[in-house]
């Protein structure tokens, strides 16, 4: 029963995190920024290869690489601006859950039918929380189209 309660609390927390991300973050902008970042990184690789292939006595084209690097930093700043606020607010929800769960369910143990390296075949409340949040987070991100 304790394990089930931890799972339900974790699913609720993960759902709240996903809804907070959906509400506070412009998902389309983040996806566009990621696409732009991939293009910029590819261009930086191309320029770096060209710089390596410059002949002796020729000046490498560092100006183009510097421009691409500043563009990359600008994109990263925009992405961080979009993701920071939802992350800060949703982390408050997780902190509340981390305060409540051990108070009531610290003795909960889930016996697994298999063994996880370095962990074993038993999970405490934290392991249950992490496992459940990973699984439910993947599902909720797909359902609410928040997957970045």
Phi and psi in degrees as GROMACS dihedral restraints (atoms count N, CA, C in turn):
[ dihedral_restraints ]
;  ai    aj    ak    al  type     phi  dphi    fc
    3     4     5     6     1   -63.5    20    10
    4     5     6     7     1   -41.6    20    10
    6     7     8     9     1   -62.0    20    10
    7     8     9    10     1   -42.7    20    10
    9    10    11    12     1   -63.0    20    10
   10    11    12    13     1   -40.0    20    10
   12    13    14    15     1   -65.3    20    10
   13    14    15    16     1   -40.9    20    10
   15    16    17    18     1   -62.6    20    10
   16    17    18    19     1   -42.4    20    10
   18    19    20    21     1   -61.7    20    10
   19    20    21    22     1   -44.6    20    10
   21    22    23    24     1   -65.3    20    10
   22    23    24    25     1   -41.7    20    10
   24    25    26    27     1   -63.1    20    10
   25    26    27    28     1   -42.9    20    10
   27    28    29    30     1   -64.7    20    10
   28    29    30    31     1   -42.5    20    10
   30    31    32    33     1   -62.3    20    10
   31    32    33    34     1   -40.2    20    10
   33    34    35    36     1   -64.1    20    10
   34    35    36    37     1   -45.2    20    10
   36    37    38    39     1   -61.7    20    10
   37    38    39    40     1   -44.5    20    10
   39    40    41    42     1   -65.8    20    10
   40    41    42    43     1   -38.5    20    10
   42    43    44    45     1   -62.8    20    10
   43    44    45    46     1   -44.0    20    10
   45    46    47    48     1   -61.8    20    10
   46    47    48    49     1   -42.7    20    10
   48    49    50    51     1   -59.4    20    10
   49    50    51    52     1   -43.9    20    10
   51    52    53    54     1   -66.2    20    10
   52    53    54    55     1   -42.2    20    10
   54    55    56    57     1   -66.6    20    10
   55    56    57    58     1   -36.6    20    10
   57    58    59    60     1   -63.7    20    10
   58    59    60    61     1   -43.6    20    10
   60    61    62    63     1   -61.7    20    10
   61    62    63    64     1   -44.1    20    10
   63    64    65    66     1   -62.3    20    10
   64    65    66    67     1   -38.9    20    10
   66    67    68    69     1   -77.3    20    10
   67    68    69    70     1   -40.5    20    10
   69    70    71    72     1   -97.1    20    10
   70    71    72    73     1    -9.8    20    10
   72    73    74    75     1  -117.3    20    10
   73    74    75    76     1   137.5    20    10
   75    76    77    78     1   -83.2    20    10
   76    77    78    79     1    94.6    20    10
   78    79    80    81     1   -61.9    20    10
   79    80    81    82     1   -39.6    20    10
   81    82    83    84     1   -64.3    20    10
   82    83    84    85     1   -39.9    20    10
   84    85    86    87     1   -64.1    20    10
   85    86    87    88     1   -43.6    20    10
   87    88    89    90     1   -63.0    20    10
   88    89    90    91     1   -41.2    20    10
   90    91    92    93     1   -63.8    20    10
   91    92    93    94     1   -41.6    20    10
   93    94    95    96     1   -64.8    20    10
   94    95    96    97     1   -40.0    20    10
   96    97    98    99     1   -65.4    20    10
   97    98    99   100     1   -37.2    20    10
   99   100   101   102     1   -65.2    20    10
  100   101   102   103     1   -41.0    20    10
  102   103   104   105     1   -63.4    20    10
  103   104   105   106     1   -43.5    20    10
  105   106   107   108     1   -64.4    20    10
  106   107   108   109     1   -37.0    20    10
  108   109   110   111     1   -65.1    20    10
  109   110   111   112     1   -40.3    20    10
  111   112   113   114     1   -62.1    20    10
  112   113   114   115     1   -43.2    20    10
  114   115   116   117     1   -63.2    20    10
  115   116   117   118     1   -42.7    20    10
  117   118   119   120     1   -64.3    20    10
  118   119   120   121     1   -43.6    20    10
  120   121   122   123     1   -62.3    20    10
  121   122   123   124     1   -39.1    20    10
  123   124   125   126     1   -64.7    20    10
  124   125   126   127     1   -42.1    20    10
  126   127   128   129     1   -64.4    20    10
  127   128   129   130     1   -38.2    20    10
  129   130   131   132     1   -64.2    20    10
  130   131   132   133     1   -39.1    20    10
  132   133   134   135     1   -63.7    20    10
  133   134   135   136     1   -42.4    20    10
  135   136   137   138     1   -63.1    20    10
  136   137   138   139     1   -45.3    20    10
  138   139   140   141     1   -65.1    20    10
  139   140   141   142     1   -38.8    20    10
  141   142   143   144     1   -62.7    20    10
  142   143   144   145     1   -41.4    20    10
  144   145   146   147     1   -63.9    20    10
  145   146   147   148     1   -41.2    20    10
  147   148   149   150     1   -63.1    20    10
  148   149   150   151     1   -38.0    20    10
  150   151   152   153     1   -66.8    20    10
  151   152   153   154     1   -35.8    20    10
  153   154   155   156     1   -69.0    20    10
  154   155   156   157     1   -28.9    20    10
  156   157   158   159     1   -91.0    20    10
  157   158   159   160     1     6.3    20    10
  159   160   161   162     1   -68.5    20    10
  160   161   162   163     1   144.5    20    10
  162   163   164   165     1   -79.7    20    10
  163   164   165   166     1   162.8    20    10
  165   166   167   168     1   -59.2    20    10
  166   167   168   169     1   130.3    20    10
  168   169   170   171     1    94.3    20    10
  169   170   171   172     1   -17.0    20    10
  171   172   173   174     1   -87.1    20    10
  172   173   174   175     1   145.3    20    10
  174   175   176   177     1   -83.9    20    10
  175   176   177   178     1   127.7    20    10
  177   178   179   180     1   -68.7    20    10
  178   179   180   181     1   153.9    20    10
  180   181   182   183     1   -84.5    20    10
  181   182   183   184     1    72.3    20    10
  183   184   185   186     1   -76.1    20    10
  184   185   186   187     1   -23.2    20    10
  186   187   188   189     1   -62.2    20    10
  187   188   189   190     1   -44.5    20    10
  189   190   191   192     1   -63.9    20    10
  190   191   192   193     1   -42.0    20    10
  192   193   194   195     1   -65.0    20    10
  193   194   195   196     1   -41.6    20    10
  195   196   197   198     1   -63.1    20    10
  196   197   198   199     1   -39.3    20    10
  198   199   200   201     1   -62.7    20    10
  199   200   201   202     1   -43.7    20    10
  201   202   203   204     1   -66.0    20    10
  202   203   204   205     1   -37.2    20    10
  204   205   206   207     1   -66.4    20    10
  205   206   207   208     1   -41.0    20    10
  207   208   209   210     1   -68.0    20    10
  208   209   210   211     1   -33.9    20    10
  210   211   212   213     1   -64.2    20    10
  211   212   213   214     1   -41.8    20    10
  213   214   215   216     1   -61.8    20    10
  214   215   216   217     1   -43.3    20    10
  216   217   218   219     1   -63.4    20    10
  217   218   219   220     1   -40.5    20    10
  219   220   221   222     1   -62.3    20    10
  220   221   222   223     1   -41.9    20    10
  222   223   224   225     1   -64.4    20    10
  223   224   225   226     1   -43.0    20    10
  225   226   227   228     1   -62.9    20    10
  226   227   228   229     1   -38.2    20    10
  228   229   230   231     1   -62.7    20    10
  229   230   231   232     1   -43.6    20    10
  231   232   233   234     1   -62.9    20    10
  232   233   234   235     1   -42.9    20    10
  234   235   236   237     1   -64.1    20    10
  235   236   237   238     1   -41.8    20    10
  237   238   239   240     1   -64.4    20    10
  238   239   240   241     1   -39.7    20    10
  240   241   242   243     1   -60.9    20    10
  241   242   243   244     1   -36.2    20    10
  243   244   245   246     1   -74.6    20    10
  244   245   246   247     1   -32.3    20    10
  246   247   248   249     1   -97.2    20    10
  247   248   249   250     1   -18.5    20    10
  249   250   251   252     1   -68.5    20    10
  250   251   252   253     1   -48.3    20    10
  252   253   254   255     1   -62.0    20    10
  253   254   255   256     1   -48.7    20    10
  255   256   257   258     1   -61.3    20    10
  256   257   258   259     1   -35.2    20    10
  258   259   260   261     1   -67.3    20    10
  259   260   261   262     1   -41.1    20    10
  261   262   263   264     1   -65.9    20    10
  262   263   264   265     1   -43.1    20    10
  264   265   266   267     1   -69.0    20    10
  265   266   267   268     1   -43.5    20    10
  267   268   269   270     1   -70.7    20    10
  268   269   270   271     1   -24.9    20    10
  270   271   272   273     1   -68.6    20    10
  271   272   273   274     1   -28.0    20    10
  273   274   275   276     1   -62.3    20    10
  274   275   276   277     1   -40.4    20    10
  276   277   278   279     1   -62.5    20    10
  277   278   279   280     1   -41.8    20    10
  279   280   281   282     1   -66.6    20    10
  280   281   282   283     1   -40.7    20    10
  282   283   284   285     1   -61.8    20    10
  283   284   285   286     1   -40.1    20    10
  285   286   287   288     1   -62.8    20    10
  286   287   288   289     1   -43.2    20    10
  288   289   290   291     1   -64.0    20    10
  289   290   291   292     1   -40.1    20    10
  291   292   293   294     1   -67.4    20    10
  292   293   294   295     1   -22.2    20    10
  294   295   296   297     1   -82.2    20    10
  295   296   297   298     1   -41.4    20    10
  297   298   299   300     1   -78.0    20    10
  298   299   300   301     1   -46.5    20    10
  300   301   302   303     1   -57.2    20    10
  301   302   303   304     1   -51.0    20    10
  303   304   305   306     1   -66.1    20    10
  304   305   306   307     1   -25.0    20    10
  306   307   308   309     1   -64.0    20    10
  307   308   309   310     1   -39.3    20    10
  309   310   311   312     1  -104.9    20    10
  310   311   312   313     1   -27.0    20    10
  312   313   314   315     1  -128.2    20    10
  313   314   315   316     1    33.1    20    10
  315   316   317   318     1   -66.7    20    10
  316   317   318   319     1   -23.8    20    10
  318   319   320   321     1   -91.0    20    10
  319   320   321   322     1     3.4    20    10
  321   322   323   324     1   -68.3    20    10
  322   323   324   325     1   134.4    20    10
  324   325   326   327     1  -135.3    20    10
  325   326   327   328     1   132.7    20    10
  327   328   329   330     1  -109.6    20    10
  328   329   330   331     1   119.2    20    10
  330   331   332   333     1   -88.5    20    10
  331   332   333   334     1   119.2    20    10
  333   334   335   336     1   -89.3    20    10
  334   335   336   337     1   149.0    20    10
  336   337   338   339     1   -77.8    20    10
  337   338   339   340     1     1.0    20    10
  339   340   341   342     1  -140.3    20    10
  340   341   342   343     1   168.3    20    10
  342   343   344   345     1  -109.0    20    10
  343   344   345   346     1   136.0    20    10
  345   346   347   348     1  -100.2    20    10
  346   347   348   349     1   129.3    20    10
  348   349   350   351     1   -54.3    20    10
  349   350   351   352     1   137.6    20    10
  351   352   353   354     1    69.1    20    10
  352   353   354   355     1    -5.5    20    10
  354   355   356   357     1  -116.5    20    10
  355   356   357   358     1   -43.4    20    10
  357   358   359   360     1   103.7    20    10
  358   359   360   361     1  -157.2    20    10
  360   361   362   363     1  -112.2    20    10
  361   362   363   364     1    17.3    20    10
  363   364   365   366     1  -127.5    20    10
  364   365   366   367     1   139.2    20    10
  366   367   368   369     1  -119.2    20    10
  367   368   369   370     1   134.4    20    10
  369   370   371   372     1   -84.8    20    10
  370   371   372   373     1  -167.7    20    10
  372   373   374   375     1   -62.0    20    10
  373   374   375   376     1   -37.3    20    10
  375   376   377   378     1   -68.3    20    10
  376   377   378   379     1   -42.0    20    10
  378   379   380   381     1   -63.5    20    10
  379   380   381   382     1   -40.3    20    10
  381   382   383   384     1   -63.4    20    10
  382   383   384   385     1   -43.2    20    10
  384   385   386   387     1   -60.9    20    10
  385   386   387   388     1   -48.0    20    10
  387   388   389   390     1   -64.2    20    10
  388   389   390   391     1   -48.2    20    10
  390   391   392   393     1   -60.4    20    10
  391   392   393   394     1   -46.4    20    10
  393   394   395   396     1   -66.5    20    10
  394   395   396   397     1   -39.7    20    10
  396   397   398   399     1   -68.1    20    10
  397   398   399   400     1   -35.2    20    10
  399   400   401   402     1   -64.1    20    10
  400   401   402   403     1   -48.8    20    10
  402   403   404   405     1   -65.8    20    10
  403   404   405   406     1   -50.2    20    10
  405   406   407   408     1   -68.6    20    10
  406   407   408   409     1   -32.8    20    10
  408   409   410   411     1   -63.1    20    10
  409   410   411   412     1   -42.9    20    10
  411   412   413   414     1   -61.0    20    10
  412   413   414   415     1   -42.7    20    10
  414   415   416   417     1   -66.5    20    10
  415   416   417   418     1   -48.6    20    10
  417   418   419   420     1   -65.4    20    10
  418   419   420   421     1   -37.8    20    10
  420   421   422   423     1   -63.5    20    10
  421   422   423   424     1   -36.5    20    10
  423   424   425   426     1   -71.0    20    10
  424   425   426   427     1   -45.0    20    10
  426   427   428   429     1   -64.9    20    10
  427   428   429   430     1   -43.1    20    10
  429   430   431   432     1   -93.7    20    10
  430   431   432   433     1     6.3    20    10
  432   433   434   435     1    53.6    20    10
  433   434   435   436     1    48.9    20    10
  435   436   437   438     1  -104.4    20    10
  436   437   438   439     1    -7.1    20    10
  438   439   440   441     1   -56.5    20    10
  439   440   441   442     1   123.9    20    10
